[in-house]
Amino acid sequence: MDPSPFLQLLMAEAPVEAFEGVVAQARSNGVAEEDLACLQDDLVRALHVRATLQGRRRREAELAALYDTAGDLTSLRDVELVLQALVHRARQLLGTDVAYLTLFDVERGDTYMRVTDGIVDARFRRLRLSMGTGLGGLVAQTRSPYVTANYLRDERFDHTSTIDTAVGGEGLLAILGVPLQLRGQVIGVLFAANRDERPFKPDEVALLESLGAHAAIAVENARLFQEANTAVANLHEANALVEAHVEAVERAAAAHAQLTDLVVAGSSTQDLTAAVAGLLQGGLLLFDHEHRVLALAGEDAERAAVDALHPALAAARATGRTVPAHAANGLRQWVAPVVGSSEHLGALALVTQRDVADVDLRILERAAVITALLLLGQRTMAEAEQRLRGELLDDLLGAGERDPDVLRRRARLLGADVDAPHVVVAVSAANSERHRTAAAAAALAADNSGLAGEHNGVVVLLLPAMTPAAAARLVVDRLRPVLQAPVIAGGAGPANDLGATAAVYQEASRCLRVMQALGRQGAASSAELGVYGLLLSQAGRGDLDRIVTAELGPLLDYDRRRRTNLIDTLEAYFSGAGNLSRTAQRLHIHVNTLYRRLDRVARLIGADWQEPERALQIHLALRLHLLRERV
């Protein structure tokens, strides 16, 4: 089918209904099902492109607003206009009914309304809040963003009649507040609010935090310029101080813009780390939430004493602030926490031979915010891909979508070829560790162009170009360090096409259950389980029952009727290699009692039961009897 209608609609920025109308029109025109399916695929891709373009336009608008704000801060012709423009942009970018900004009054010890946008009640614009009251007081105390869907009904905040009256008079319900911080001190709060209940997304919180950072810079610059204008008549040095601060602001704004461009361009964490190291003229290390190094850049970073950074990493995580680290190898070291949506994601460590200025720490903190956005974005993309791979795997193995062509197309979009020979590995995982097991398996599968996910409570992987035993060992070797616990994996295959995948999965699951029943750990394929794997993989349940009944039927009937345990006695006898003393100890009975039981066994299944050939058959039947109850 010709995709040009969708291209024209994309160029015209048409609504979703217009795209769906093309398919509806084709269906009404009697287009063939094959062409209709192709057109439907084109529709999905067109809508994906449309959503991508809309997202990019939205990000461009947000970045443009941030750039405009940075430009206003650089010019600083009128701080009042800068703050008004910033609050107005916050309202526009978040699409809220109102936005406003409060500042801390040092002399009176409370906060006052500095700038509002969209507020109609004059009482609200004159509102003053005591420290610790309302949502703004909680934001100032905790130095963290807070969101409420319905302020008046939210019991987390210390309500006062003055605040509740003003909020109720303005008709506000959903409120988001972020702190304005300078050098670890809260100087005010930036708010966005709606007159109806709606949640604020994490990216909206992050955007308002960025705008709040600009607002804090604007307030700080206003203070600096006031001091400079007061002192300029008497102190020539004040001019140099102002120039230094302006240069610091410009440098910080330029650094923020450069780092933001890297995130928009989809750069890696290594690219971002290298860029920050260049801006700060030192070394930089990026740690994850478990204090493992994810990336490093700069010669100083290679000389850093990582062990000496661990106390500072812990302190930064606990306080949420940038902290100095113990100097080592002649290097000054600072650590800034990387936090996203109140979640600790890791830390950035600056390692340098020179003195670290306030602007350097400010850039380091801005870099930590940008790093958090990048890590959250990468994790969101990875989780989405993992979910798609898991859903495809579930459909391949279960009773879901079974259209082979559709499954093949879905697999190709994920970089997998389900028609190529592949093996299946089933992995056991405790319920508490299943999510971590599935995540680690997904990463392994993605590295090998395979698939992974949960199916019927078992973590399953499809891996190409391997033997079942090699695939199972690879899974165990990769997952054991991550889980720090024993891992059991059973492999089967290969499946040479899509249709054989479900059957191979059943064999891998059976292999896993046999290993668990045998008390084995590590990795194995059906071929490595010896005679048990051979019988359990090739014989049906009825065949196993006949083998067990032929050898052990009289014993099982006797135990069932008399409620005895001759089967357990026989199992202990074989486990003790026929040693009567050892067998009696295992059963906690006297040897004479054991003699009587074995005589009963001989009368029931024949006196030759201890002959080598017969004993082998009975031992095998006994093991199968124990295994079939668990497999």
N, C-alpha and C positions, 0 to 999 in steps of 0.2 A: 504494500500500500504506500501511497505517496505521503511522506510525513510533512509536506509543505504546509498543510492547514495548521498544524501545531506550531511550526516555525513562525507563521504569520501571527498566530495568537500570542506567541511569546514576545514578538516584536511590538505587538499592540498592548502588552501587559493586560491581557484579557482576564476576566475572573475564571475560577475553576469550572463554573457551570458551562462556560463556552467550550472548554476543552472536552468535557464529558458529552456535550451536545454533538461533537463530531462523531463520536462512536455511536451515539443514539441514532443519528441521521443515517450512518452507514448500515446499522442494523435494520432500520425501517426501509432502506433501499434494497434490502435482500442480499447484502454482500455475503460472500461465501464465509463459512465458519473459519477456515484457515486464514483468510485475509483479515477476518474480524479479530482473530487472536493476535495477529501481528499488529493490527491497529491498536489493540488494547495494550500491547507491550510498548508501542510508541507513546500511548497516552501516559503510561506509568513513568516513562523516561522524561516526557515533556513536563509532567507535574513535578518530578524531582528537580529538573532544571529550573522550573519556575520558583520552587521553594528555595533553591540555592541562591538564585538571583535576588529574591526578596530578602533572604538573610544577609546577603552581601550588601544590598542597599541599606538595610538597617544598620549593619556594622559600619558602613561608610558614613552614615548620618551620625552615628555615635562618635566615631573617630573625628569627623569634621567638627562636631561640637567641642570635643576635647581639645582639638588643635586651635579652634577659635578662642577657647578659654585660655589656653596657654599664650596665645597672641595678646589677649587682653592683659594678662598678668605681666607680660613683657613691657607693654606700653605704660600701664598703670597711670593713665591720664585721669581717671576718676574711679576710685575704689568702690564707691557706692554703685556706680553703673556696672562695674565688674560683678559685684555680688548679686545685683538684680538680674543681670544677664545669666549668671550661673544658676540661680534659683529657677529662672524661667526655663532654661535649657533642661534642668532636671525634671521639671514638670512635663515638658514636651517629649523628652526622650523616653520617660517611663510611662507616658500616657495617663498621668494621674489627674485628678480634679484640682488639687492644690499642691504647692510646695512652699516650704518656709525654712528659715535659718535662724537659730538662736545662738547668742554668744554669752559667755560668762562675764558677769560684772564683778570685778575684783573688789571694788569698794563696798558694794552692798552684799556680796556673798551669794548672789542668786543669778539666774539667767534671764535674759530679756529677748523679746522678739526683734530681730535685726532687719530681716527682709522677708516679705511674703509675696506670693503670686497665686491668684485665684481665690484669696480670702475675701469674703464679703462682709463679715461681722466685724465692726470696729473694735468691739471688746476683745476679740481674738488678737488683733494687731497690737493691742496695748498689754497683752498678757505677760506677766512675770511669773517665773516658776522657782520655787525654793529648791535648793539642791537635794536630790534624792527622791523627788516626787515626780509622778507621771512616767511615761515611757522615756522622755528625754533625760530625766534624772537617772533612770536605770542604765541608759546608754552611756551617760557620763561616768557613772560609777564603775561599770564593767569594762569600759573602753571597747565595747563590741556592738555590732548592729543588732537591733531588735525589731521584730515584726509582730503585729497583731492584726487579726482579721476583724475584730470588733473590740475597740478600745474600752468602751464603757462596760463590757461584760468580762474583760480580761482581769483576772485577780492577781496577776504577777506584779502589777504596779501599785504604788502607794497613791491611791486616788484622793483628791481634795475637791471640795465643792466648787472652788474657783475654776480649776482646770476642767472638771467634768461639765460645768455649765458652759464654758467657752467652747469645748469640743462638741457638746450636744447642740449648742446654738448654731454652730457652723455646719452641723449635720455630718461630721466625719465619723467613719467606722474603721476602715483599714488604714493603718499607719505604719510606715517604715522609717526608722531613724538610724543614722550612722554618725559616729563620732568624728569631730574635727580635731586632729591631734598634731601637736608640734613637740618634737623631742620628748615623746612619751607623755605629754600632758594634754588633757582634753580641754579645749578652749571653747567648744560649742557643739551644736548638733545640727545636722542637715536632715530635713524631713521631706517625705513624699506621702501623700494621703489621698484616699478616695472616700466618697460618700456612700459607697456600697461595699459589701464584703467581697474581697478577692485576694488570693494569696500573691505574694511577691516572689518571683523566681530568683534562684541564686545569681543568674547573670544580671538581673536588675539590682540586686543588692551590691554586686561587685561594681556595677556602673555608678551607682550612687556613692559608693566609697571613693571611686576615682574623682568624681566631682567634688566630694567632700575634701579630698586631699588638695585639690585646686583652691577650694574656698579657704582652707587653712593657710595655704601659701599667700592668698590675697590678704587675709587678715594680718598675717605676719609681716608682709611687705608694707602694709599700711602703718603698722607700728614702727617698723624700721625707718620708713620715710619721715614719720613724725619726729622721731628722735633725731634724724639727720638734719631736718629743717630747724629744729630747736637749737642744735649745737653748731650749725654751720657758721653762725656769726662769730663764735668764739674759738672753735677748734677746727683747724684745717684738716685734721686727721679724720674727722667725721665723714668728709667727702670720700676718702679712700674706703672707709668702712661701708658706705652705701654702695659704692661701685663693686666692692667685693661681694656684697649680698646680692646685688642685681646679677652679677656674673654667675653666682651660685644658682640663683633661680633660673637663669637662662640655661645653664648647664643641666640643671635637673629637668627642666621642661624639654630640652633637646634629647636628653637621655630617655625620658619617658616616651617621647614620640618615636625614637629609634627602636626602643624595645617593643612598643605597641605595633610598629610596622612588622617586626619579626613574627609576632604572634599572628597577625593578619595574614602574613605570607605562608603560614603553616610550617615555620621552622622547627627544628628539633631542639631538645633540651641542650644538646651539645652546642648548637649554633647560638642559642640564647646565652649559655654560660660563657662562651668565647666573647660575645659582644659586651657583656657586663664586665668581664675581665679587662677588655680594652678600654672601656669608659672609665674604670677605676684605676687603671694603670697598675694592676697587680695581678695576683692569682685568685681564682675563684673555684670553690668546690660546691657541688650540689649534692646534698644528702637526701635520702628518702626518709620515711617516717620511722624506720628501724636503724637509722644512722649509718646506712650503707651508702658508699659513694656512687652516685649515678653518672656524674660527669665532672670533669675538671678542665681548666684552661689556664695557661700562663706558667712560666717557669717557677714562680714563687709557689704555686699550688703543688707542683711536684716535690717541692722541698718541705711542704707543710708536715707538721707532726700531727697526724690524724688522731692519735690517742689523746693528745693534749687538748683537742677540740671537744671531746666527749662531755666534760662537765659543762662547757658553755652551750653545747647542743641541748643538754637536759634543761639548763636554766632558761634558754630561749623558748623551749617548748612549754615550760611551766608558767612563764610570765607573759608569753606572747609579745615580747619586746626584743629589740636588738641589744645584745650584751657583748662586752669584751671577753676575749678568751685569753688564756695564759700564753704569754709570748714564748716562742720556741724557735730555735735555729736562727735567732736574730730577726724574726719576723713578727710584726704586729698582726693580731688576728681578731676579727669581729664576726659574730654570728647573728643572722636575722632569721626569724621563723618564717616558714612558708605555710600560710593558713588560707584555706578556702572554704567558705560556708561553715565557719566555726570548726572545721576539721583540720587537724594537724597533718600536713602532707610531707613535711621535711624541713630543710633549712639551707640557707646560703651562707658560706663562710668566706669572708674576704681575708686574704693573706697578702701582706705587702711589707716592703722594707721602709716605706716613707710614713710620715705622719698622716693620720686619717682625720680629715676635716668633717664638719657637720654635713656639708653638702655631699660628701662621699657616703656617709651613713644614710642620708636621705635617698640617694640614688640606689644604695643597697636595699633599702626598704621598699622603694618603688619596684625594683627588680624582683623582690620577693613576691609582691602582689602580682606582677606580670607572670612570674613563674607559676604561681598558684593557678592563674587562669589557663596557662598552657597545659599544666598537668591535669586539671579538671577536664579540659577539652579532650585531651588524649585519652583519659580514662573513659569519658562518655562514649567516644568513638569505639574504643576497644570493647566496652560492654555491649554496645549495639551490635558490633560484628559478632561477638561471642554469642549473643542471643540469637542472631540469624543463623549462625552455624549450628547451634543447639537445636533450633526448630527444624532445620533441614535434616539433621541427623535423626531427630525424633520421627520425621515423616518417612525417612528411609527404612527405619527399623520397625515402626509400629504400623497402626491401622489408619494413619492419617492420609494425607494427599499421596496418591500413588500414580499420577500421570507421569510416565517416565520422561517425556519431553520437558515438562515443567520442572521436574526435579533436576534434570540435566542443566537447564538454563539457570536455575537458582544456584547450583553448584559452581557453574562457570563464573557467575558474578562474584562468588567468594573465592575464586582462584583454585577450585578443586575439580578434579576429573573423576567422577564416580564410575565411569566405564573402564578406567585403567585398573590393572590388578592392585588390590589393596587388602590389607589385613585389618582385623578388628581386635581391639584390646579392651577387655572389661576390667575395671579397677574397683576394688573394695574401698569404702571410705565410711568412717563413722559419721553419724548424722551431724555432729558438731563440726566436723571437718569437711563436709561434702562441698560447701561453697568454695573453700580454698582449694580443694582437690580439683573441682571442675574448672576453676580459674587457671590453675597451673597446667591442667591438661589442655585447655584451650590455647594457652600460649605455646605449648609444645606442638599442638596440631597446626597452628598457624605458621610456625617456623618450618614445618615439613609439608606444607600445602595439603593438609588433611582437615578433618573435622573432629569436633569433640563436643560433648554435652552430657546431660543426665537423661537416662531412659529407664523407667521402672525402678527408680531408686539406685541405679548403678551408673557410675561415670564410665562413658564409652568413648573410644577414640577410633577413627578410621585413618590409617596411615599407609601411604603408597610405597611401593618399591622396597619392601622389607620382607623378611621371613617372620612368621608369627613369634618365634622365640626371640629374635633380635628386637622386634617391636616391643614385646612385653618387657624385656630387659631395659630398653631405652626409657620406657615410661617409668619403671621403678627407679632407675638412676636419676632421672630428672625430678621426680616427685618427692623422693625420700628427703633430700635436703630442705625442700620447701616446707613439707609437713612436719619434719623432725619426728617422724613416727614410722613404724613398719608399714610397708605397702605391699599388697598382694595384687598381682596382675596376671590375667589369663589371656593368651593370644590364640587366634584361630585364623584360618585362611590358607591361601589367598582367595578372595572373591574376584572373579575375572570380569564381572559386569555388575550393573546396578541390581539386577534381579536376584543375584546370589547373596547380596549383603545381609539380608535378614537371617538367612539360614546360617551364615558364618557367625553372625552375632549370637545366635542361640548356642552354637558350639563354644564360642569364647565365654559366654556366661556359664555354661555347664562346666567348662574347664576351671573357671574361678571358683565355682561352688565345690568342685572336687578338691581343689587345693585347700579351701577352708575346712572342708570335712576331714582332710588328712592332716590338718594342723600345719600346713606348709606356708612359708612366707616367701617373698621375692617374686620372681617371674617364671612362667612356664607356659608351654603350649601343650595341646592335647597329646602330641607325639612324645613329650617329655614326661608324661605322667605314667608311662609304662602300661602295664596290662589294665590298670584301672581306667586310665584315660581311653584306651582302645575299646574296652567293653562299654563304658558309659557313653562314648561318642557314637558307637556303631550299633549297639544293641538297643532295642526298644524296652520300654518298661515291662512289657509282658515277658520278654526274654529274660530279663534280670530276675523277675519273680519266679520263673520256672527253674532257673539255676539254683536260686536260694531254696526253693521248696524241695527240689530233688535231693539236696544234701542235708538241709537243716529242718525240713518239715516236721518230723517227729519231735525234735527238741522244742521248736516253736509252739507246737500244739500242747506239749506237756507243760511248758512254762505258762501258757495261757490258761490251761485248765486248772493246774495246781498252784498257780501264782508263785512259781519257783524262779530261779535265775540260772538255769543251766547254760544258757547262751553267754551270760556274763562270765561264768566259770570257764567256758571254753575259750572265750576271748582272752582272759587273763592267762590261761595255759599257753596259748600260742605267743602272747606278748612276752611271757617269761621263758620262751625258747624251750618249753617242755620241762623246765626245772620245777619239781614239785614243791620244794621248800620256798623258792621264790614266788611261785604261784600262790601258795597258801598265805604268804606275807602280803601279797597284793590284795587278796580277798579278806584278810584279817580273820582267817579261820584256821583250825587245827589241821594238820596234814591228814589225820584219819578222816576228818570230815571231807577233805578234798578227795581221798580215795573213794569214799562212798559216792560222791557226786560223779566222778569219772566212771565208776562202774555203771551208774545209771545212764550216762551218756553212751557207753558201749552197748548196753541192752537196747537203747532206742535207735541208734544209727548203725550198729554193727560193730563187732569186735575188732575189725580191721581198720578202724578209723585212725589209728596212729601209724599205719603203714605209710611210707613216704609219699607214694602217688596219691593214695586216698586222703592223707593229711593235707596235701597241697590243695586238692579240690575243696575240702572242707574249709581250710583257711581262707581260700579265695571267696567262697560263698559267704563266709562269715563277714569278711571285709565288705563285700557288696551289700550284704544286709545292713550293715552299719552306715554305709555311704548312701544307700538309696533313701534312707530316712531324712537325709540332709540335702540331697541334690535334686 
